[in-house]
Amino acid sequence: MPSYEHRGKNSYRLTVETEAGINKERGRERKTVKVPEGLTPKKQKEWLEAEWYQFKTEIESGAYITPEKMVLSAFVVEWKNKYSKGRYAPKTESLHDYLLTLILPYIGHLKLCDIKTLHILQYFSDIQDLEKRKSGKKKPYSQTTLISLHKLLKGIFDLAVTWNVIKVSPMAGLKYPKLKKKKADCYTEEEAKTLFQSLEREPLVFKTIVILATTTGLREGEISGLERKHINLKTGVIQVEQQMIYTKQNGLQITDTKTDDGNRKVSIPKLVVDLLKEVFKQSSIERAKLGSLWKGWKDEDRQFVFNTSTGAPYGPAYISGRWINFRKKAGLREIKFHELRHTSASLLINKGVHAKVISERLGHSDIKITMNTYGHVFQKADHAAAEMFDDIFQTK
């Protein structure tokens, strides 16, 4: 019969009696669990009994490891199966998998209860020391990677505390590595004009993609994920509600936008409307020619805006790679495709468009993000605004 006792708010301790065996005395294993809030007494009882039977099965099969003996790598398996799986976006899960390859070779063998703050400090020192590094990479890790490692470790150890596996997190009190603020690089208005002139010699689809990115600030994944149903050519409005991402496990897939605020409506100029009409017309002709040979998207009836001549959608990596080749051929200053998004914001700022409008076009969750990212551009625009008073009040 299931055995458990109340230990505090929503907290219960499960107890399983163990049989005596060779070199092993009869004993008991205990585990503290937290019951989900909002359950009726009946549902709570059912939940506790299910947890107890699962606990008993783990002990009898030898799968259960007592918290005192559990090493970090074993807890990470529990963290994945019982917490992170399905909680995060596929791209974030893929990032976590990569980051764990940078963590577990160093401290994965240590018992959770033995890991102290000094171990964490030593880990961050070792991973930045090229001579002590256990991965093949021979370049220093970026501040962004170090911050991501810190956040992941903090989340894992905080959960270990919540699950009563350890009493105190070794991450407690440790500050995130400082991230050096980097100015958003972008093209000037003159460079943008040169860009548009260079695009005249490019195929229609790629030309449209670059101009769309520059005039709307859409990300590569958002552009790749655009379907015809998202574009209203009569009103000149694009509904951004999904993106295309790539992960090693699943390849290309469609997911929600990066944030809730990423789900937005963006107005497009007549230039882009006309280009999109031509893209739709060209795509329809190519699809009619190919007939059943049209590849489409994983047997789903999706009509992506930007396709190759065989019907396969343009993935984010393809767009970025194509941009690099084009930029070099055109002799344009080196910036990433993503920085066309910054170019879009910069051009609008210098034309006096309100920061709130720019923030909404970019899908920022807070106008502060816009102000912080493009603060240097706003400062230049502010100087230009001040100089306008010279024209207003200048006397002969």
N, C-alpha and C positions, 0 to 999 in steps of 0.2 A: 504493500500500500504506500502511495506517495507520502513522503515525510518532508514537511517544510514549516518554517516558523517565521513570524512577522518580526522584522528587525528595525523598522523605521518607515517613514513615508514612502509608500510604494516599493519598499525593499523587503525581500524575503530570502531566507537562507535555506537552500535545498540540502538534504542529507541522504546519502546512499550508503547502506551497510555493505562492506566488501567481505567476500569469503576468504578464509585462510587458504594458503597455497604453499608450494615449496618455497622455503626460506621467506615466507611472508605470513605475518600474523593477521588475524581477523581485525578489521578496523572500519573506518568510515571515511568518505570523501565529502567535502562540503563545498558549496558554491553559492555566492550571493547574486541574486538577480533583481532587476527592477521591473515591476509590472507596468505596462503601458497605462497611461491615464485615461479616464473616461469609461472603463469597463464596468459592467454591472457585476455584483457579487458572484453571480453564476458564471459569467464569462471569465472573471478573474480566476475562479477556481479551475475552470477548464484550461486556462492559459498556464497556470502554475503546474498542473498535473502533466500537461504536454511537455513543459520544460523539464520536469523531473524525470519523465520517462526517456527523454532525449539524453539527459545527463547520465542516467543509468546505462543507457546503451553505449555511450561514449566510453564510460569506465570499463564496462565488460568487454568491449572490443579493443581496448588499449589505446583508443584515440584521444582520451582525455589526458591533458597534462596539467598538473597542479600549478597554480600561479607561481609558487615558489621556484618551480623548475622551468617555467616557460621562458624560452629565449625570444629575442625580438623578432627573428624571422618566423617563428611559429605563431606569434601574436599577430603579425602582419597578415598571415593566412586567415586568421579569425576576423581581423579588421576588414579584409576584402569580402569574405563570404557573408558576414553578418551586419556590415555597416556600409561600406562604400559601393558595393555592387548595385548598380541601378540608381544610385543617389546622384552621381555626377554625369555630366555630358560625356559622350564617347571620347572626345578630344582630351578632356581633363583626365579621364581614366587612362588614356594612352600616355599622357604626361606623367601620371603617378607611377605607371609601370617603369618608365624610363628613369625617373628619379630614384626609385627603389633599387635600381641596378647601381646607383651611385652611393647608396646607403648601406645595404645589407652586407656587401663584401668587407666593410670596415667594422660594423658593430652588430651585425645580424646574429652572431654567435653568442653574444652576451645575454645573460639572464636579465629579464626586465627589472627585477628587484635590485640588481646589482649596478644598473646603469645610473651614474650620477652626472651632475652638471659638468664636472671635469672631463668625463668621457665625451660629452657632446662638444665641448670646446676643443678637445684634442682631435675629434673627428673633423671639425671644420678647418683646423690647422693642417691636418694630413691631406685632406682632399684638395687643398690649394697648393700643396707642396708637390711639384712635378716629379720629384725623386721618389716620393712615397705613394704616388697615385697608382691605384690598382686597375684603372681603366686604360684603354688605348689612347685616349685623347691627350695630346701633349701641349695644348693651349690652355691658358687660365680660363676657369669658368666665369661667366658673366655674373654681374651683381644680381641680375634677374633670376638666374639659375640658383644662386646661393639663397636668395630670399624664398624661392619656391621650395627648396630643400628644408629650410627653417620652418616654413608654414606646414609642410607635410608632416615633419617630425612632431611639431607641436600638436597637430590634430590627432596623430596616432597616440601619443603619450597622454593627452587630455582624455581620450576615450578609455585608455587603460585605467586612469584614475576613476572615471565615471563607472566603469565596470568592476571597480574594487579589486583590480589585479595588482595595482600599486597604490601607495598612499599619496605620494607626491610626484609630480612630473619633473624630470630633470631639466625640462625646458623652462620651468618657472623662473621668471626674472631675467631671462636672456632676451636681449633686444634683437630685432631684425637687423641684418647687415644694411648699412646705409646705401640707398640707391641714388647714384649721382643723376641729377636731372639733366636730361639731354634735350636740346632744342629740336623741335620737329623740323626736319629738313624738307624743303619743297622748292618748286620752281617759282621764279618771279613771273610777273605778268609778261615780260618780254620773252622769257624762256618758254612760257606756256604757248605764246603765239608761234614760236619757232617749232614747238612740238606739234601743234595742229597743222602747220604747213608740211612737216615731215610725214604726217599720217596720210596725206593725200595720195602717196604712192603705195600705201598698204592695202591689203584685201579688206573688203567691206566689214566683215565680222570683227576682225582685230581692231580696225579703226574705230568702230562703234564702241567696243569694250573700253578702250582707252579714253575716249571722249566722255563716255558715260561715267567712268570713275572720276574724271577731272571735274565734271559739272555737278555730280551728286554726292561725291565722297563715299560711295559704296565700297565695301571691302571686296577682296577677290572672291571669298566664299559666298558673299551675298550676290555678286554678279553671276557666279556659276550656278547658283540655286534659283535664279529668276526663271519663272515660267510665263507663258503668254497671258495666263489668267491674272497675273500680277500687274499687268501694264494696261492702262486705259489711255489709248492714243487720242481719244476725243478730248479728255480733260487734261491730258499731259501730266498724269500722276502715276507714280510707281508705288505699289504696296510691297514693302519689304517685310516678309514674315518667315523666311527660312534661309538656310545657308547650306552650301555643300562643303563637307569636310573630308579629310582622308585620315584613316588610322591603319596601322599595320594589320590589325586583326580583321577588319571588315572592308578595307579598301575605301572607295568613295561612297558616301552616304549623305542623305538629307536629314538635317536636324533643325531645331528651332534656332532663332537668332541668338547671338552671344548673350544678350540680356533682354529683359522684358521691354526695356526702352528701345532696343534694337528693332523691335516690331513697330514700323513707322511708315508714314506716307511721305514721299519726296516728289516735289514738282520738278519737271524736266523742261528745258528750253525747246523751242521749235526745232532747232538744229538737231537735237537728239530724237525728237518725235519723227522727223523725216528720215533719219538714218535707220531707226527701228522699223519703219514701214518697209524700207528696202530690204532689211534683214529678214523680216517675216516673208516677204515676197520670194526672196532667193531661197529660203529654207523650204518653202512650200513646193517650189519647182524641183529642188533636189530630192525631196521626199517622194514626190510623185514619180520621178525617174527611177529611184531605187526600189520602190514598192516593198515587197516582203524582205528585201535585203537591208532595209533601214534598221539600224541597231536599236535605237531608242534607249530606254533606261530599265534594265533588270526586269523586263516583261511588264513594267508598269506603264500605264497610259499617261505619261507626262510629256508636255510639250515645252521643252526648255528653249529659251530664247537664243542661246548661243551654242551651236552644235558644229561638229566637224562635218565634212562632206559625206560621211557615212552615217551621220545621225547621233554619234556619241557626243555627250555634252562636254564642254570645255571644263576641266577640273581646275581648281585654284593653282596647283603647282604648274600646270601647263601655261596658264595665263602669265604667271610670274616669270617662267623661263622664256616665254615668247617676248615678254617685255624687255628682258636683259639683252636678247639678241637684237631686237629692234633699236633699243637705245644706243648700243655700240655702233650699229650700222649707220644710224642717223647722226652720230657724233654729239649726242646730248650729254649734258652733265649727269654724273652717276647719282641716281636716287632709286629707291626700291619702288615697285609698283604700288605698294601700300601707301607710299608717300605722295601719290597723286591725290589721296584723300586729304593729306595735309595741304597740298597745293590748292585744292578746292576751298578749304577753310580760309587759307591765307588770302586768296583772291577776293573772297566775299568780305573779309574783314577790311581789306584796303579799299573796298567800294562802299564801306560804311554800313554794311548789313548788321543788324543787331545780333549780339552774341547769343541771345535766346533762340533766335531763328536758326543760327548756325549749329547750335547744340542739338536742336531737334532734328535737323537734316542729317547730322552725323550719328544720331542714335545714342548720344551720351546720356547717362543716367542722371547727371547733375551738371548744371551750368558751370560749376567750379572746375570740373574736369576740362571743359573747353577753355576756361580762362587760364588754368595752369598750363595746359598743353601749348596754347598759342599766346601766352602772356607777352613774349617778345614782339610778336606781330601786332598785338593790340597797342603796345607801347609806341611803336612806329606810327600807327594810325592816330594815336592820341596826339603825337607831335604835329602831325599833318592837320589835325582838327584845330590845334592851338594856333597854327599859322594862318588859318582862315580868318581869325579875328584881325590880323594885320590888314587883310584885304577889306574887311568890313569897316574898320575904323581909320584906315589910312587916309590922311588928308594931303591935298596937293601943297 
